[in-house]
């Protein structure tokens, strides 16, 4: 079940989009699993079905779901999700690297921090 934050300034469809992106990219929604129907989700959230449809169209454009005529929408296969997730993470890493460069942080310092993060991850 999705929970909407009516205090959030973002439009409802963006909140729905972001929550499904997170569920799909994290693997919480299995590849090729069926998405909730637009009508069903609209009833559960007490919102207009067009709002759900808009979020689903955006997810489809991003390659995270695909429609099957007469059956609904389904989560994209795992290799495609991995590729999309990698692109997003690498884009964020590039932005972070650029910020580091702006603040005068040297390449070796960044690499050392990344190595430390990986070591910390091994201890979990």
Buried (B, 14 or more C-beta within 10 A) or exposed (E): EBEBEEEEEEEBBBBBBBBBBEBBBEEEBEBEEBBBBBEEBBEEBEBEBEBBBBBBBBBBEBEBBBEEEEEBBBBBEEEBBEEBBEEEEEEEEEEEEEEBEEEEEEEEEBEEEEEEEEEEEEEE
